[in-house]
Each structure stands twice: as structure tokens, then as C-alpha cells.
Amino acid sequence: MTAAGSRAVSGAEGAADAAARHGISSPSGVDPIVVEGVTKRFGDFRALDGIDLRIRQGDFFALLGPNGAGKTTLISIIAGLAHASSGRVSVMGHDVVKDYRRARASLGVVPQELVFDPFFTVRETLRITAGYYGVRGADAWIDEVLEGLGLTDKAESNMRALSGGMKRRVMVAQALIHRPPVIVLDEPTAGVDIELRQSLWRFVRKLNHDGHTIVLTTHYLEEAQALCNRVAVMKAGRIVAMDDTEALLKRFSAGALLLRISGGTLPASLQARRLPPLPEDDRYRLSLDDYAEIGPIMAAIQAEGGVIQDMEVTQPDLEDVFLRLMQEN
């Protein structure tokens, strides 16, 4: 196991221990989120096709996929906002249909859409949310959440006066106000500035360190790689890959050699190494498992009369994994 892989595993184990200390751990032997054989049909269209998924205590879990893959549909079913056509989902051991109240109380969800009441201040909005969940004496926790999300100076501002990024911060705060053990973030940084993204991730990392299980959907693959210890990739309503982040990188990705060649083409002997090109990049992209392979690759190109004008070595990342999975499936 790599050092990074060890950190991911030890981080998840540490978060699980922290969950027990903070009283937010799941019942013994029960995973916080369990999805078994879930399908969802809209007429003849199958949005989800036999999803099986277990998210462990203390995971920081990324759910990735292109638009239309079924990520938001799956989250809606987990949150009890939509019913599966077949299959079963539980949150902290509570069936989301048969025991909706307990399942929903165990979950904090930040949806993609900005939903807010324009007639209340930020603080009033959070107090109302706390009341909805029956949370008493929440002012100290509200202050902590406001500070953690950089909202303290906006606490008395009316919601309609906030920028889109600030409104999204308030939605995150609302999802946290009842201290749920499981937090689901559906594209929380879409269209958000870098400063907000960084402050949000600092706060969410702290929550995960304190034992909260985090589920994240995002199109920012570098965020998922930096934050998450486990990843699932969806396409066309199915999970096409799921593993610890480091293990997934090892299984589906390798380093890459980016080359621009003049005076010739890529030799036939190197065609098997070709990877999908990067967006807006006209260089050849070849798989590279070891730096020792660079010399023979250059020699093969030069033997065919090619001249290497530009060369760059890149490390494996989730973007490589994602592109390969989309191409293969």
C-alpha cells in the first residue's frame, strides 16, 4: 500500500473512532448508507439499473459520473425525496421508506439547487431549520457553523441580499444544523469562487475528522481525489467502478507521456499506448508505467523519422481514470 493509500485508510479508521466519541456512529456492524439492488424507472427509461453500494463509517466518499449518470436520482432516493422502483436503501440502519423520519434525521443534504426563503435573515433561517428538526438551544452551534463557513458577518443579512456563493454556504449550514452523522453534498461548489471552495472544504474536512460520514458528488475531479478516501464512478445508471481512491488509481490509471511530434507520425509499435487526448490539447498521450520506458519510446519515434518538439510526463489522477472508464463502458 502506498503512503497516500495508508493515509486514506487510517483517515477513515480515525473518523470512525471519532464518530464513536461524538456519539454519531452507526449501530454495531451497520454501514451508514446501504443501497441494495436499487432501480429507478421513468416510464421506459431506466435512470438507475441495479445499484449496490455500501458507504462505511467515517468515509469521505465521492460519487462521480457525467451528467445524466443517475447521481442526483440516487441521492434523492437516499434522502427519501424519491422512491426506488425496486431495491432497498437504509441510512444508519433505518429504511428510508419504512422508517423515513429516523433515516432523514440521520442525514444532512445539500442539494444542487439554491432553495431559500427570501424573507428571513441567515440566522433566522438556521433557527427555523433547527426548529424543524426539534433541536433546542441551538444558538451556540449556529454560531460555530456560521464561523466555520465564513458567514458570521452575514448572520443578520437578509437571504435575498446574499450572493449565490453565500446562499450556498447557508444551505450547507442548514444541512448541518441538526448535527447529522451522514452529510450528502450534491455539487456543493458548482459555480462557486475559489475562496468559498477552500473554506467549505476546510470545514467539511473537520466534520469528517470529527466522525461524520461524507458523500460528495462533484465535477471537480481534483477535489474528489484530494478529499475522498473512496470513489464510485457511475455511467448510464450503473456503477462501473468503485474502490478506495488509491486502489482505483492503480487499477485504471498510469502515468502519461505527452508528446508533440513533427516530421513523422506515431509509430505503429506505440499505438497500443495511446490514451484519450486531454481537452484542447493536440499532443499524443501515451501510457507510462515507468520512467525507464521513456528512452525506448523516444528511440522508436526517432527511428521513424519523427522529431520530438515537446514532451511532458504527468502523474496518474482521477481524470485519467474517469476518461478511461467512460471510454471503456
C-alpha positions in Angstrom: 0.0 0.0 0.0 1.3 3.5 -0.8 1.8 6.1 1.8 -1.2 8.0 0.4 -3.3 4.8 0.5 -2.3 4.2 4.1 -3.3 7.8 5.0 -6.7 7.3 3.3 -7.4 4.1 5.2 -6.1 5.4 8.5 -8.1 8.6 8.0 -11.3 6.6 7.6 -10.5 4.5 10.7 -9.7 7.6 12.6 -13.0 9.2 11.6 -14.9 6.1 12.7 -13.2 6.3 16.1 -14.1 10.0 16.3 -17.7 9.1 15.4 -18.0 6.9 18.4 -16.5 9.6 20.7 -19.0 12.2 19.4 -22.0 9.8 19.6 -22.7 9.8 15.9 -21.6 6.3 15.0 -23.9 3.8 13.3 -25.2 0.7 15.2 -22.6 -2.0 15.6 -21.9 -3.7 12.2 -24.2 -1.4 10.3 -22.8 0.8 7.4 -24.2 4.4 7.5 -25.5 4.1 3.9 -26.6 0.7 2.3 -28.1 0.6 -1.2 -29.2 -2.9 -2.4 -30.4 -3.6 -5.9 -31.9 -0.2 -6.5 -33.5 0.6 -9.8 -35.5 3.7 -10.8 -37.7 3.9 -13.9 -39.3 6.9 -15.5 -41.7 5.3 -18.0 -39.5 3.2 -20.3 -36.3 5.0 -19.2 -34.2 3.3 -16.5 -32.4 6.0 -14.6 -30.8 3.6 -12.1 -30.1 0.0 -13.1 -29.3 -2.3 -10.2 -27.2 -0.1 -7.8 -25.4 -1.9 -5.0 -23.5 0.4 -2.7 -22.1 0.4 0.9 -20.6 3.5 2.4 -18.6 2.8 5.6 -18.5 4.7 8.9 -16.2 7.7 8.5 -15.8 7.5 4.7 -15.3 10.6 2.7 -17.0 9.1 -0.4 -17.1 10.6 -3.9 -19.9 9.7 -6.3 -18.7 10.7 -9.8 -20.2 10.5 -13.3 -21.2 12.5 -16.3 -24.4 14.5 -16.5 -27.3 12.0 -16.7 -25.4 9.2 -15.0 -28.0 9.0 -12.2 -26.1 10.6 -9.3 -28.8 13.0 -8.3 -31.5 10.4 -8.7 -29.6 8.1 -6.4 -29.1 10.9 -3.8 -32.8 11.8 -4.0 -33.7 8.1 -3.2 -31.2 8.0 -0.3 -32.7 11.2 1.1 -36.2 9.9 0.8 -37.2 12.5 -1.7 -37.9 9.9 -4.4 -38.9 6.3 -4.2 -36.9 3.5 -5.9 -38.8 1.3 -8.4 -37.2 -1.7 -6.7 -34.5 -2.4 -4.2 -33.8 -1.1 -0.7 -31.9 1.8 0.9 -31.1 2.4 4.6 -29.4 5.3 6.4 -27.8 4.5 9.8 -29.7 1.2 9.8 -33.1 2.9 9.1 -35.1 2.0 6.0 -35.7 5.3 4.0 -39.3 4.2 3.2 -40.4 2.3 6.3 -38.6 4.4 8.8 -38.4 7.7 6.9 -38.2 10.1 9.9 -35.3 8.4 11.6 -33.5 7.9 8.3 -34.0 11.6 7.3 -32.9 12.8 10.8 -29.6 11.0 10.3 -28.9 12.8 7.0 -28.0 16.3 6.1 -28.4 17.0 2.4 -27.1 20.0 0.4 -28.9 19.9 -3.0 -27.7 21.4 -6.3 -30.5 23.9 -6.5 -30.5 27.1 -4.4 -33.6 26.9 -2.3 -34.3 29.6 0.3 -36.9 31.8 1.8 -36.0 35.4 0.8 -37.9 37.0 3.8 -35.6 35.8 6.6 -32.1 36.6 7.8 -29.3 34.0 7.7 -29.6 33.4 11.5 -33.4 33.2 11.4 -33.2 30.7 8.6 -30.9 28.5 10.6 -33.1 28.8 13.7 -36.2 27.8 11.7 -34.3 24.8 10.3 -33.2 23.8 13.9 -36.9 24.0 15.0 -37.9 21.8 12.1 -35.6 19.1 13.4 -36.6 19.7 17.0 -33.2 21.0 18.0 -33.3 23.1 21.2 -30.7 25.6 22.4 -29.0 25.7 19.0 -27.6 29.2 19.2 -24.1 28.2 20.2 -23.9 25.6 17.4 -25.4 28.0 14.9 -22.6 30.5 15.8 -20.0 27.7 15.3 -21.4 26.8 11.9 -21.6 30.4 10.9 -18.0 30.9 11.8 -16.8 27.7 10.2 -18.4 28.7 6.9 -17.4 32.3 7.0 -20.9 33.6 7.5 -20.6 35.4 10.8 -20.6 38.8 9.3 -23.7 37.9 7.2 -25.7 36.4 10.1 -28.2 39.4 10.2 -28.3 39.9 6.5 -31.5 39.0 4.6 -31.2 35.9 2.4 -32.2 37.8 -0.8 -29.3 40.2 -0.3 -26.7 37.4 -0.5 -24.6 36.4 -3.4 -25.1 33.0 -5.0 -22.0 31.7 -3.2 -23.1 33.0 0.2 -26.6 31.4 -0.3 -24.9 28.1 -1.0 -22.9 28.4 2.3 -26.2 28.9 4.1 -27.6 25.7 2.5 -24.6 23.9 3.8 -25.2 25.3 7.3 -28.9 24.2 7.1 -27.8 20.7 6.3 -25.5 20.7 9.4 -27.8 22.3 11.9 -29.2 19.1 13.4 -25.7 17.5 13.6 -26.5 14.6 11.3 -24.0 11.7 11.3 -24.2 11.5 7.4 -23.8 14.5 5.2 -24.5 14.5 1.4 -23.1 17.3 -0.7 -24.5 17.3 -4.2 -22.2 19.6 -6.4 -21.7 22.0 -3.4 -19.0 24.1 -5.2 -20.7 24.4 -8.6 -20.3 28.0 -9.8 -18.6 29.0 -6.5 -15.4 31.1 -6.2 -12.1 29.6 -5.1 -12.2 31.2 -1.7 -15.5 29.7 -0.8 -14.4 26.3 -2.1 -11.4 26.3 0.1 -13.3 27.5 3.2 -16.0 24.9 2.6 -13.6 22.1 2.3 -11.7 23.1 5.4 -14.9 22.9 7.4 -16.1 19.7 5.8 -12.7 18.1 6.4 -13.1 19.0 10.1 -16.5 17.4 10.1 -15.1 14.2 8.6 -12.3 14.2 11.1 -14.9 14.5 13.9 -16.5 11.3 12.6 -19.2 12.4 10.1 -19.6 10.3 7.0 -19.5 12.5 3.9 -20.9 11.7 0.5 -19.8 14.1 -2.3 -20.9 14.5 -5.9 -18.7 16.8 -7.9 -17.4 17.5 -11.5 -14.2 18.8 -10.0 -12.2 15.6 -10.1 -9.2 17.1 -8.5 -11.3 17.9 -5.4 -12.5 14.3 -5.2 -9.0 13.0 -5.4 -7.7 15.4 -2.7 -10.6 14.9 -0.3 -12.1 11.4 -0.7 -10.8 8.1 0.5 -13.3 6.1 -1.6 -14.7 6.7 -5.1 -17.6 5.2 -7.1 -18.0 6.1 -10.8 -21.4 6.0 -12.4 -22.5 5.8 -16.1 -25.9 5.3 -17.5 -27.5 4.4 -14.2 -24.8 1.9 -13.2 -21.7 1.9 -11.0 -18.9 1.0 -13.4 -16.1 1.2 -10.8 -15.8 1.5 -7.0 -12.8 1.2 -4.7 -10.5 3.1 -2.4 -9.1 6.1 -4.2 -5.5 5.0 -4.3 -6.5 1.5 -5.4 -8.7 2.9 -8.2 -5.8 5.0 -9.4 -3.6 1.9 -9.5 -6.2 -0.3 -11.3 -7.3 2.1 -14.0 -4.6 4.7 -14.5 -1.0 5.1 -15.1 1.4 7.9 -15.7 1.2 9.5 -19.1 3.8 10.9 -21.6 2.5 13.9 -23.6 4.4 14.3 -26.9 4.2 16.7 -29.9 5.9 15.2 -32.9 7.0 16.8 -36.2 8.4 15.1 -39.4 6.5 11.9 -38.8 3.7 10.1 -37.0 3.4 7.9 -34.0 4.9 4.5 -34.8 2.7 1.5 -35.0 4.6 -0.1 -32.2 3.4 2.7 -29.8 -0.3 2.8 -30.9 -1.3 0.4 -28.1 -0.1 3.0 -25.6 -2.4 5.8 -26.8 -4.7 7.3 -24.3 -7.6 9.6 -24.9 -6.3 13.2 -25.5 -6.8 15.9 -22.9 -9.3 18.6 -23.7 -7.9 21.3 -26.1 -4.5 19.5 -26.2 -3.3 18.2 -29.6 -0.3 16.3 -28.2 -0.1 12.5 -28.3 -0.8 11.0 -24.9 0.8 7.7 -24.1 0.6 5.4 -21.1 3.8 5.3 -19.0 4.3 2.8 -16.2 7.9 3.5 -15.6 10.3 6.4 -16.4 12.7 3.8 -17.9 10.2 3.4 -20.8 10.8 7.0 -22.0 14.1 6.2 -23.7 12.7 3.3 -25.8 9.7 5.4 -26.7 11.9 8.3 -27.9 14.1 5.9 -29.9 11.1 4.3 -31.6 9.8 7.8 -32.7 13.2 8.9 -34.0 13.7 5.6 -35.9 10.5 6.5 -37.9 11.9 10.0 -38.7 9.9 11.8 -36.1 11.3 14.8 -34.1 10.0 15.4 -30.6 9.2 19.1 -30.2 7.6 18.9 -26.8 7.5 16.3 -24.0 5.8 16.2 -20.6 5.4 13.5 -18.0 2.2 13.5 -15.9 1.2 11.5 -12.9 -2.0 9.4 -12.7 -5.1 11.1 -11.5 -8.9 10.7 -11.3 -9.3 12.5 -14.6 -7.4 9.7 -16.3 -9.5 7.1 -14.5 -12.7 8.9 -15.4 -11.9 9.2 -19.1 -10.8 5.6 -19.4 -14.0 4.3 -17.7 -16.2 6.5 -19.9 -14.4 5.2 -23.0 -14.4 1.5 -21.9 -18.0 1.4 -20.8 
